[in-house]
Amino acid sequence: MKPRFIPHSYQRDIIRFIEDTPRCAVWAGMGTGKTASTLMALDHLSLVEGNIFPALVLAPLRVAKSTWPDEVAKWEDFKHLRVSVISGSVGERERALADKAEIYTMNYDNLIWLTSELIDHWPFKTVIADEFTRLKNYRTRQGGRRSRALAEVAHRDVTRFIGLTGTPSPNGLSDLWGQTWFLDKGARLGRSFSAFEGRWFTRGWDGYSVKPTPYAQEEIEDRLRDICLTVPGLPVDEPIFNTIEVDLPLKARATYNEMERDMFVMIDKFGVDAPNAATQCGKLQQLANGAIYVDDDHNWAEVHRAKLEALESIVEEAAGAPVLVSYNFRSDLSRLKAAFPQAQVLDADPDTIKRWNAGKIPILLAHPKSAGHGLNLAEGGNILAFFSVDWNLEEHLQIIERIGPMRQKQAGLNRPVFVHMICAKNTVDFMVLERLQTKRNRQDILLAALKRHAL
């Protein structure tokens, strides 16, 4: 039987707020359980009020395809909810729309297509905008095409609209108008962006640059207080752990299974073998991460980008807040540097740590061995993402502690610490995770896994 979803106190606040506020925004970081909390609120409302489903979830592609369906499948409480993922070709999208479901998930890129298909018979009573800041560029007479497409139906046909985000104003207060228009059609911050800007911002001498007035923050927050919830009561004494599960693409899955079964795979023109169980385990970890060494000189070949895409979502949701990223293999580092040109590597230069703690490095790449005892990175951020997990429990705990709750308190910061673990489904990643969570012996875990495969 699946586990029951037992909300924490701050998740109960989210549930009550969504139930009591038909058009609202929940500002809570990744890993706080806002997806499950939203599902529970909608499920409660469907029993009390009805007319809640079908609901449309708008999200980045990976979140739409995996996070929401996985969250529904995870809990016993939601076993009666059906999910249809609207993605792929036009034909695949049309078939997904035709499926009977309570929840339909779709990435923002397909909004123009969806609204053109359904503009005269919009079926979704509830819309959830996950990563709500994707709608920040809406303007009544211009702005983003996708947000303008959604605006056609947002107030005409949608009775409940829920925005979810970790950081509502990554580039300043001006980001808030476009999002909140979908909640109240400009009633609180002004019917147009120009009215909003004219009231709370002043223009610089060049006529283009703008900055908020001294009273803008307080007044805007006060006006939004009844429809926007900043999640209270987040625990600050323990890190908030969040396991992000990614699916291996079909070809990568076949390669992984072959290495697991035969201890040998062909990657392009290279034959990669694992002469013993320890080497095989390392090769499987590499494949789970997305690249594998093809020779003894550590030349590597990329197999998939699923974890890079998951990390992109973490960085996007951080919305400008610095992210510390832990990696394992040299191939991980090379791929991370290519995918995130703004990232810097934690090296022996003391200036790197100073710049991180001063907020001047948006993404810091660190190997657990380089982030050992005594290093304090807490002032620079409170978000840690494990691009890859490794068996060494001490090093794992040490890198968490670099930005951990105690370090945060020592820096005079009273904020929660988020630890995101990116793990490939049905891979050695979850054996490593078991070691890290239970402190079981590595050999015992591997032997137990071999027995499960033999059954």
N, C-alpha and C positions, 0 to 999 in steps of 0.2 A: 504494500500500500504506500502511496506517495505521502510525504510529510504534509502536515497542515501548516498554513501560513499563520503564524502567531505574531502580530505586529508589535514592534517596540512602541514606547510611548510617543515618540516623535512621529512614527508612522500612523498612529491613531489620530494624531493632529492633522496629518495630510488627508486621511480618509474622511474625517468630519468636515474639513474645510471644503473638499470637493463635493461632498453631499450637500452642504449648506449653500454653496456658491455656484450657481449654474454656469457662469462664465468666469473663469479664474486662472491664475498662474501659480504654480508651485516652484519656488526657487530652492532647489536642493541638489547637492553635488552627486556625481556618479557614485553608486555604491550605497546610497541611503535607502534603497528599496522603494523608490517612488513608482516604479513600474507595477510591482505587486500591489502597492497601496492604491494606485489608480484603478487596477482591476477589481480590487475588493470593493472600492467605493461604487463603481459602476454596477457591480453585481448586486450590491445592497439596493441601489436605486432602482434597478430593474424589477426587484421584488416589491418595492414600496410604491413606486410611481409608474413603472412600465415606460414605454416610449423612449428607452435609452438606446437600444440596439436597433439596427446595426450601427456600430461605431467604426469610424475611420481613424487609424493611427498613421500620422505622417512622421517619417523619421529618416535619417540617413540609411542608405541601402542595407548595410550590414545589420543595423539595429532593427530595421523592418523585417528582414529575412530571418534573423536568428533570435535576437534578444526578446522580442515580444512573444513569438511562438514558443520559445523555450521556457519563458516565465509562466505561460499558461500551462504548459505540459508539466512543469516542475511540481505544482502544488495540487493537493487533493481538492482544495476549495474551488478550483477552476476547471475541474475535469469535464463539466458540462458545457464549457464554452468552446465553440469552434472558431478556428482562425484560418483565414484565407489570405495568402500573400500575393499582392498584385505586383508582379514584376515580369521581366523577360520581354519577349516579342509582343506585338499587338495581339496576336492570337492567344498567347498565354495569359495576357492581362485580361482579355475578354472572358476567357474561361474562368479565371479566378474571381472576376466580378459575378459571374453566373452561379458560382458555388454558394450554397446556403451556409451562412456563418453569422456569428454575432459580432466578430471583430475582423476587420479587413486592414491589413497593413500595407503601406506603400511608401516609396521614397519620394522626396520632394520633387525630383526631376520629372516625375510623371503627372504633376498637378495640372499642367495645361491640357494634356491629353484627357485626363479624367473629367475635368470640368466641361470640356467640349463635348464629351460623350454623354454626360449626365445633366447638363445645365437646365433642361426642362423637367427633369424628374429626379432630382437629387435625393437619394435614399437615406443618407447618413444623418441620423438625429444628433449624434455626438461626434465631435472631432477632437482628437488629441494631437497636439503639435509637440512632438518630442524633439528636444533641442530647438526650443521656441525661437531662439535668436535667428533661425533661418528666415524668419518673417520680419526681421527688423527693418528691412529696406522698403517696406510698403509705403507708398504715398498715394494720396487720393487722385492725383493727376499724372503721376509718373511712377518711378520706382521699379522694382523687380517684376518681371512678367509672371513668375510663379505665384508670388504673393498677391498680385492683382487678379490672377485667375481665381484663387481661393476667395478673395474678397467678394466676388460675384455672388457667392452662395453663403458666406460666413454668417451673415445676419438675416438673410432671407429664409433659409431653410434649416439652419443648425440651431437647436435649442440649448445644447450644452457644448461649450468650447473650453478645453483644458490645455494650458501651455505648461510644458515641463522644461526646465533648464537649470543648469548649475550656476551659471553666471549670466544674469539678465542684461548687463550693460558692459560688455567687455571693452568697448571703445569709448565709454563715457555715457552720460545720461541721455544723450541724443538717440541712443539705440532703443530707448524704451517706447517711444511714440508708436512706431510701426507695429510692435508686438501688441501693445495694449489696445490699439484700434480694433483688433479682432475680438477683444473682450467687451468693449463698451462703445465702439464706433466714435471714439474721440471725446466722450462725455467728460472725462476727468482731466485729460491733458490737452484738449483743444481739438476742434473738428478738422483741422488741417495741420500739417507739419509746420507750415510757416507761422501759424498762430501759436503753436507750442514753442517754437524757436523764439518768436518775438517776445513771449512772456518771460522765459527763463534763461535766455542766452543774450550775450552781447557780441557784436562783431568787432573784430580787430581793425587796426588802422588800414589794412589792405582791402577791407570790404568783404573778405572771403572767410577768414578764420573766425571761429566762434568759440566762446568759452562760457560756462554756466555762471550765472550770477551767484553771489555769496549765499543767497537764501534758497537757491534752486533745489539742492539735494533734500533739504528738510521739507519743503513744500510739496515736491513731487512724491516723496515717500508717503507723506501724510495723505495725499489724494488717492494713492494706490493701495492704502492699507487694507481696505475692505475686500479687494479682489486679488491681492497678491500675498501669498504666504511665504515668508522666509522661515524655513523649517527650524523650530526651536528645539532645544533639548538634545542636540547631537552629542554623543559621548566624546569627551576629550581626554579621558584617562586611558583609553585603549584605542589602537588603530581600528578604522573601519575597513574590513577586508572585503574585497569584491572579486570573485572569480569570473573572468570573461571567457566564455567558451567559444572557440571558433571552429568552423567546419573545414576540413581539408578538401580542396577541389578534387574531383574524381581521379584525375591523373596522379595527383600527389598521394591520394589515398592508396591507389594501386601500388605505387612505388614504396610507400611505407610498409604495406602488407607484405610485399615481396622481400624487403629487407628483414622484416620480422620473421618470416617463414623460412627463407633460404639463406639468410646472412650474406646475400649478394644481390646487387642490382646493377643494371646498365644505366648510366646517366650520360645521354648523348653518346659519345664514342668511348666513354670511360667505364671500365668495370670496377665497381666499388665493392670490396668484400670486407667482412668482419670476421677475423680468425678466431675470436673468442667472445664470450658473453659480455665482457666489459666493453670491448670495442663496439659490439653490436648495440649496446645500450647508448653509447655516445652517438653513433650514427643515427639511431632512432630519434634522439633528442634534436640533432641537427635537422633531420627531415621535418620534425614537428615545428621547428622554428622557421623553416622555409628554404634552407640551403644546406648542401652537404659537401664536405671535403672530398675531392676526387683523387687526391694523391698525397704523398707524404710531405709535400711542400706547402700544404694548406691552401692550394688552389681550390676554389669551390664553384659549384653550379647552383643557380637558384631553381627551386622546385615549385614554390608558391609564394604568395604575398598576403596570405590571410591574416597573419599576425601584424604585419605592417598596417593593414587597413584597420585593424582593431585599435592599434596605437594612434592612428590618425583620429579616430573617434574620441579617444581619451583627450588628446590635445585639443580637438575642437571644443569638447565640452568644458575643458579647463578655461577656454575663452580668454587666453592671454595670461592666465596664472602659470607660473613656472612648473615644469614637470621633470622630476628626476627619473631616469630610465635605467634599469639594471639589465645588463646583457651578459651573455656567457661566452660565446665563441667569437673568434676574430671575424668570421663571416657575418655574424650578427652586427658587429660594429660597422663593417664596411657598408652593409645594406642600410643600416640606420642613418649613417652619415649621408648617403645618397638620397634617401627618402626625406630626410629632414635637414636641409642645408643650414638652417638656423641653429642647429644643435652644436654643442661643444662637448669635448671629451674631458672628463675629470683626469687631470694629469698631475705631475709633480710641481707645477708652477703655483705658488701660493696665491698669485693674483687671480687664478681661476676660481678659487673658493671665495675670495673677496668679491669678485664680480657676481658670482651666483648669489651670495648672501645679500648683495646690494640690489638684486632683482634685475640684473643686466643680462642674464643668460636665460632664454625661454625654455630650453631643453638641455639638460645636462646628462650625458651618457656616462655611466659608471659601471665598471666591473666590481663585483662584491669584494674582491681582493684589494682593490684600490680605495675602498671606503671602510677601512678598519677602525679599530678603537681610537677614540679621542677626536675624530673628525666631526665637526659640527656644521651641518648644512641646513639647520632648521629655519634660520632667518630667510633663506632663499625660497622656501616653499613648503607645502604640506601635502604634496601629491607625489606618490611613488608608483611607477608602473614596472612590473617585471615582464620584459619582453620575452625572457626565457627564465625558467626555474632550474635550479641545480640542487644536487643532493646535499651539499654542505650546509648543514643546519646553522652552524655558528656564523658563517659568512652571511647567510640569509638574514638572520636576526640582526647582525651588525649593521647591514645597510639600511634596514628598517629603522634602527635606532638613530641613524644619522639625522633623520628628520622627525623622529618619534615623539610621542607625547611629552616625555621628560625633557627632551631637548627644546621642544616648543615652549614649555613652561620656563625653562632656564633663559630663554630669549625674551621672556615677558609676553608671549603670545598665547592667548587662550582660544585655540582653534583646533578642530578635529584633524586627524591625519588619515588620509585615504591611501590604501594600498591595493592596487589593481593587479591581479595575477592573470596574464593572458595565457590560456592553455588550449591546446588543440584537442578536440574531442577524441576519445578512444585511442589515446597515445600514451607513451611513457610519461608525458607531462603529469598525468594524474597519479601515477605511481610516485613520482617525485613529490607531488603535493601531499600525498598520504604520509610520506616520510617527514615532511616539514610540519605537518599538523599533528602527527601522533608520535613522532620521534622513534618510530619503529626502525629496526635494523634494515639497511638497504637490501641485503641479501635475502632476508625473509620476505620482503615485499616482492622482489623479483621472482623468487621461487613460487610464491602464492599466485602471481600472475601467470607463470608458466603452467601451473596446474589448472587454472581457469581456462586457458587456451586449449589444454589437452582434452577437456571435457566435451 
